[in-house]
Amino acid sequence: MDFDIPEKLQAYLDELDAFIESDIKPLENADDNIRFFDHRREDARTDWDRGGLPNEEWEQLLHKAKRLADAAGHFRYAMPKEYGGQEGSNLDMAVIREHLAVKGLGLHNDLQNEHSIVGNNVGLLLMITHGTPEQKRDWIDDMAEGRAGFAFGITEPDHGSDATHMETTATKDGDEWVINGSKTWNTGIHKAKHDLIFARTSGKAGDGMGITAFLTPTDAKGFKVEEMLWTFNMPTDHGRVSMDNVRVPNDAIFGGEGKGLGVVQQFFNENRIRQAASSLGAAQFCVNESVKYAGERKPFGKPLSHNQGIQFPLVELQAQCEMLRALIHKTAWQMDKYGAFSVSDKVSMCNYWSNRLCCEAADRAMQVHGGLGYSRHKPFEHIYRHHRRYRITEGAEEIQMRRVAGYMFGFMNQQAPKGVASIKG
């Protein structure tokens, strides 16, 4: 077994680093754009006069960085070659996402908006996989160029993790479907011209089949953004929407009638392993910065780093980072070799543990840095507030643990890859 990062991938990381220094950092420091990343960041990013929405200049800066990355051949890295990508593997993306997050906050990678110079592009990957020929023709180029996109209408006010019990329905009426219901946490709905609405079209509550995804225009009659939900980490682009007899044509169906849950499930594991790697990277950044500061800060005439009360908590965190990194790399490699759902239990382990670890590392970094760590002049409070959400979104940690338990105790079936120990040993 070879645990070294593949030579080709390491060369690509070096290429990314050079691109960040030559193209992204100059943009980050131009025209006071650094205000979006220093102690002014939340205020600079947030348009308080428009109800807490993302500032337009902030979003335009992110768009410009992505276009630079796309022109340099980085943004579509994970996409198929026919769409301008490099077919980056799960292992590639895990290593890259961690590598970028370890650098800390910056225009190269800001996870509050899921922004990165190497895009995750879940919506685009879904379109490539599940779109009809007509949908692909109308959507793919615009999505890749940042001209189009859609929000995700899955979660409901009364139903979160229990997606199969959604109350939103769609009924057939001639060549159209009539959608009624409500959705919440529709990220990006402040600009999206379409919302991918998941609605029950057949079956009963609890059934996995019978839920259909519809590409629903946000300007359709009866579609209304009721409110934008303020969060622990501003600005907000998360909306609650309602649908009152919203009509969409039959060709708005995405991924096949009754097969909506399969659309999102296909990329659950790929998205979760990448998000786990990002949280690991942010945790490692917090540890690295704490170690550095402990060597510089000298209260009572000696560096903080001489105190075991400082050393031991950071040692514990570093040990967890190392163990988690090994598991993430192994899991991503197995996903590439045996299939994305071959190690679902390991993906869940990586995901919930990395999110928890990041929060613990950010909290410890604040403690090590004292009053400065609590201030906005250091990014630790921002990292904590952002990554705290991932213990709820992307599948709450309780859901991830329940998933692992399902495989452990035989409530769910998972065929372990050949030559790989199953969760039962």
Secondary structure, DSSP 8 states (H G I E B T S, - for coil): ---S--HHHHHHHHHHHHHIIIIIHHHHHGGGGGGGTSTTHHHHHEEGGGTTEE-HHHHHHHHHHHHHHHHTT-TTTTS-GGGT-----HHHHHHHHHHHHHT-SBTTEEGGGTEESS---HHHHHHHHH--HHHHHHHHHHHHTTS--EEEE--BTTBSS-GGG---EEEEETTEEEEEEEEEEEETTTT-SEEEEEEE-SS-TT-SSSEEEEEEETTSTTEEEEEE---SSSS--EEEEEEEEEEEEGGGEES-TTBHHHHHHTTHHHHHHHHHHHHHHHHHHHHHHHHHHHHH--GGGS-GGG-HHHHHHHHHHHHHHHHHHHHHHHHHHHHHHH-TTTTHHHHHHHHHHHHHHHHHHHHHHHHHHHHHHHSTTSSHHHHHHHHGGGGTSSS-HHHHHHHHHHHHTTSS-----TTS--TT-
